[in-house]
């Protein structure tokens, strides 16, 4: 865990400390989609917040998990507010499904009579 890495750093500095009662309130994670999504399409199809003049990412709030995801045009995502690694994993699966659904819909909407 990251907590243990920080504890090791403090110990390496010669400061002995002991943590016995701690809580994790917020995990910030990143994820790379490995492709560049079309943010305007994703936002319009799923009614997500996207104002590129103010912030360069689609903001996706997952209310039941109490998590916010920022999806950038590079395909990088930041996951904010998770309390456990399991929630982060669920969010990543959810993001992948969301992006795939948006791509599938956009392919269907652009198919012509050919």
MARKE-17186 format. One line per 10 residues: number of its first residue (from 1); their letters; for each residue x, y, z negated of N, C-alpha, C. Coordinates in Angstrom, 1 decimal. Atoms other than C-alpha are relative to their C-alpha. Layout:
N
NUM) a) X:Y:Z:X:Y:Z:X:Y:Z; ... $
//
This chain:
114
1) xxxxxxxxxx) 0.8:-1.2:0.0:0.0:0.0:0.0:0.9:1.2:0.0; -0.8:-1.3:-0.1:1.1:3.6:0.6:0.3:0.5:-1.4; -0.2:-0.4:1.4:0.7:4.2:-3.1:1.3:-0.5:-0.6; -1.2:0.7:0.5:3.4:1.7:-3.9:1.3:0.6:0.6; -1.1:-0.6:-0.7:5.7:3.3:-1.3:0.4:1.3:-0.7; -0.2:-1.3:0.7:5.3:6.7:-3.0:0.6:-0.2:-1.4; -0.5:0.3:1.3:5.9:5.2:-6.4:1.5:-0.4:0.1; -1.4:0.4:-0.2:9.1:3.6:-5.1:0.9:1.2:0.3; -0.7:-1.2:-0.3:10.2:7.0:-3.8:0.3:0.8:-1.3; -0.2:-0.7:1.3:9.7:8.6:-7.2:1.0:-0.7:-0.9 $
11) xxxxxxxxxx) -1.0:0.7:0.8:11.6:5.8:-8.9:1.4:0.1:0.6; -1.4:-0.2:-0.6:14.5:6.2:-6.4:0.6:1.3:-0.4; -0.5:-1.3:0.4:14.7:9.8:-7.5:0.5:0.0:-1.5; -0.4:0.1:1.3:15.4:8.5:-11.0:-1.1:0.4:-1.0; 1.0:-0.4:0.9:12.1:9.5:-12.5:-0.9:-1.3:-0.2; 0.8:1.2:0.3:10.4:6.6:-14.3:-1.4:0.5:-0.3; 1.4:-0.3:0.3:6.7:6.8:-14.3:-0.9:-1.3:0.2; 0.8:1.2:-0.1:3.9:4.3:-14.7:-1.4:0.4:0.3; 1.4:-0.3:-0.4:0.5:4.4:-13.0:-0.8:-1.2:-0.4; 0.8:1.2:0.5:-2.0:2.2:-14.7:-1.5:0.2:0.4 $
21) xxxxxxxxxx) 1.4:-0.2:-0.3:-5.4:3.8:-13.8:-0.1:1.0:1.1; 0.1:-0.9:-1.1:-5.8:5.3:-10.4:-1.2:-0.4:0.9; 1.1:0.2:-1.0:-8.6:5.6:-7.8:0.4:0.6:1.3; -0.2:-0.6:-1.3:-8.5:6.1:-4.1:-1.3:0.7:0.4; 1.1:-0.8:-0.3:-10.9:8.8:-3.1:-0.1:0.3:1.5; 0.1:-0.4:-1.4:-10.0:9.5:0.5:1.2:-0.7:0.8; -1.0:0.5:-0.9:-8.1:7.6:3.2:-0.1:0.7:1.3; 0.0:-0.6:-1.4:-7.0:9.4:6.4:0.8:-1.0:0.9; -0.6:1.0:-0.9:-6.2:7.0:9.3:0.0:0.6:1.4; 0.0:-0.3:-1.4:-5.3:7.4:12.9:-0.2:-1.3:0.9 $
31) xxxxxxxxxx) 0.3:1.1:-0.9:-6.3:5.2:15.8:0.2:0.5:1.5; -0.3:-0.3:-1.4:-5.2:5.2:19.5:-0.9:-0.9:0.9; 0.9:0.7:-0.9:-7.9:4.2:22.1:0.8:-0.6:1.2; -0.8:0.4:-1.1:-5.1:3.6:24.6:-0.5:0.4:1.4; 0.6:-0.5:-1.2:-7.1:5.5:27.2:-0.5:1.4:-0.3; 0.4:-1.4:0.2:-8.3:9.1:27.7:-1.5:0.0:0.3; 1.5:-0.1:-0.1:-12.1:9.3:27.1:-0.4:1.3:0.6; 0.6:-1.2:-0.5:-14.3:11.9:28.8:-0.9:0.5:-1.2; 0.6:-0.4:1.2:-15.3:13.8:25.7:-1.4:0.6:0.2; 1.3:-0.6:-0.2:-18.2:15.8:27.2:-1.0:-1.1:0.3 $
41) xxxxxxxxxx) 0.9:1.1:-0.2:-19.8:12.6:28.4:-0.4:-0.7:-1.2; 0.2:0.7:1.2:-19.4:10.9:25.1:-0.9:0.8:-0.9; 0.8:-0.9:0.9:-20.8:13.9:23.2:-1.5:0.1:0.5; 1.3:-0.1:-0.5:-23.8:14.3:25.5:-0.8:-1.2:-0.1; 0.7:1.2:0.0:-24.7:10.7:25.7:-0.4:-0.5:-1.5; 0.2:0.5:1.4:-24.5:10.1:21.9:-0.4:1.2:-0.9; 0.4:-1.1:0.8:-25.6:13.6:20.8:1.0:0.3:-1.2; -1.0:-0.3:1.0:-22.3:14.3:19.0:0.4:1.5:0.2; -0.4:-1.3:0.0:-20.8:17.6:18.1:1.3:0.2:0.8; -1.1:-0.2:-0.8:-18.4:18.9:20.7:0.0:1.5:0.5 $
51) xxxxxxxxxx) -0.1:-1.4:-0.4:-17.4:22.6:21.1:1.5:0.3:0.3; -1.4:-0.1:-0.3:-14.1:22.7:22.9:0.6:1.4:-0.2; -0.5:-1.3:0.2:-13.8:26.4:22.5:0.5:0.2:-1.5; -0.3:-0.2:1.4:-13.7:26.0:18.7:1.0:-1.1:-0.6; -0.8:1.2:0.4:-12.1:22.5:18.2:0.1:-1.0:1.1; -0.2:0.8:-1.2:-10.6:20.2:20.8:-0.4:-1.5:-0.1; 0.4:1.4:0.2:-12.3:17.0:19.7:-1.5:-0.1:-0.2; 1.4:0.4:0.3:-15.6:15.3:19.5:0.0:-0.4:-1.5; 0.2:0.3:1.4:-16.7:15.2:15.8:-1.2:-1.0:-0.1; 1.0:1.1:0.1:-18.5:12.0:15.0:-0.2:-0.3:-1.5 $
61) xxxxxxxxxx) 0.3:0.3:1.4:-20.1:11.7:11.6:-0.8:-1.3:-0.1; 0.7:1.3:0.2:-21.0:8.2:10.5:-0.6:0.1:-1.5; 0.6:-0.3:1.3:-23.4:9.0:7.6:0.0:-1.2:-0.9; 0.1:1.1:1.0:-23.9:5.5:6.2:1.4:-0.4:-0.5; -1.3:0.4:0.5:-20.1:5.0:5.8:0.7:1.3:-0.6; -0.6:-1.3:0.5:-19.5:8.7:4.8:1.3:0.3:0.5; -1.2:-0.1:-0.6:-16.8:9.0:7.3:-0.2:1.0:1.2; 0.0:-0.8:-1.2:-16.0:11.6:10.0:1.2:-0.4:0.9; -1.0:0.4:-0.9:-14.1:10.7:13.1:0.2:1.2:1.0; -0.3:-0.9:-1.0:-12.4:13.2:15.4:0.6:-0.7:1.2 $
71) xxxxxxxxxx) -0.5:0.6:-1.1:-11.9:11.9:18.9:0.6:1.0:1.0; -0.7:-1.0:-0.8:-9.4:13.8:21.0:0.1:-0.5:1.5; 0.0:0.4:-1.4:-9.0:13.9:24.8:1.2:-0.9:0.4; -1.1:0.8:-0.2:-5.7:12.1:24.5:-0.3:-1.5:-0.3; 0.3:1.4:0.4:-7.5:9.0:23.1:0.4:-0.2:-1.4; -0.3:0.1:1.4:-6.2:9.6:19.6:-1.2:0.4:-0.8; 1.1:-0.2:0.9:-8.7:9.5:16.8:0.6:0.2:-1.4; -0.3:-0.1:1.4:-8.5:10.6:13.2:-1.2:-0.4:-0.8; 1.1:0.5:0.9:-10.7:8.9:10.6:0.2:0.6:-1.3; -0.1:-0.8:1.2:-11.4:11.0:7.6:-1.1:-0.4:-1.0 $
81) xxxxxxxxxx) 1.0:0.2:1.1:-13.1:10.2:4.3:-0.2:-1.5:-0.4; 0.2:1.4:0.4:-12.9:6.4:4.2:0.6:-0.3:-1.4; -0.5:0.3:1.4:-12.5:4.9:0.7:0.7:-1.3:-0.1; -0.7:1.3:0.0:-11.3:1.5:1.7:0.5:-0.3:1.4; -0.5:0.4:-1.3:-9.3:-0.2:4.5:-1.0:-0.7:0.8; 1.1:0.7:-0.7:-12.3:-2.3:5.3:-0.9:1.0:0.7; 0.8:-1.0:-0.6:-14.3:0.8:6.0:0.7:0.6:1.3; -0.8:-0.4:-1.1:-11.5:2.0:8.3:-0.1:-1.0:1.2; 0.1:1.1:-1.1:-11.7:-1.3:10.2:-1.4:0.0:0.6; 1.4:-0.1:-0.6:-15.5:-1.0:10.6:-0.1:1.2:0.9 $
91) xxxxxxxxxx) 0.1:-1.2:-0.8:-15.1:2.5:11.9:0.7:-0.1:1.3; -0.7:0.2:-1.3:-12.5:1.5:14.5:-0.8:-0.9:0.9; 0.8:0.8:-0.8:-14.8:-1.2:15.7:-1.2:0.8:0.6; 1.1:-0.8:-0.4:-17.6:1.3:15.8:0.4:1.0:1.1; -0.5:-0.9:-1.0:-15.5:3.8:17.8:0.2:-0.7:1.3; -0.2:0.7:-1.2:-14.5:1.2:20.3:-1.3:-0.3:0.7; 1.3:0.3:-0.6:-18.2:0.2:20.9:-0.6:1.3:0.5; 0.6:-1.3:-0.5:-19.2:3.9:21.2:0.7:0.4:1.3; -0.7:-0.4:-1.2:-16.5:4.6:23.8:-0.4:-0.9:1.2; 0.4:1.0:-1.1:-17.3:1.4:25.8:-1.4:0.3:0.5 $
101) xxxxxxxxxx) 1.4:-0.2:-0.4:-21.0:2.2:25.7:-0.1:1.3:0.9; 0.0:-1.3:-0.8:-20.3:5.8:27.0:0.5:-0.3:1.4; -0.6:0.3:-1.3:-18.1:4.4:29.8:-1.0:-0.8:0.9; 1.0:0.8:-0.8:-20.8:1.8:30.8:-1.1:0.9:0.5; 1.1:-0.8:-0.4:-23.5:4.4:30.9:0.4:1.0:1.1; -0.5:-0.9:-1.0:-21.4:6.8:32.9:0.2:-0.7:1.4; -0.2:0.8:-1.3:-20.6:4.1:35.5:-1.4:-0.3:0.6; 1.3:0.3:-0.5:-24.3:3.3:35.8:-0.6:1.3:0.6; 0.6:-1.3:-0.5:-25.3:7.0:36.2:0.6:0.5:1.3; -0.6:-0.5:-1.2:-22.8:7.6:39.0:-0.1:-1.0:1.2 $
111) xxxx) 0.1:0.9:-1.1:-23.6:4.6:41.1:-1.0:0.5:1.0; 0.8:-0.5:-1.0:-25.0:5.6:44.4:-0.8:-1.1:0.7; 0.9:1.0:-0.7:-27.3:3.8:46.9:0.9:-0.9:0.9; -0.8:0.8:-0.9:-24.3:2.1:48.6:0.0:-1.5:-0.4 $
//
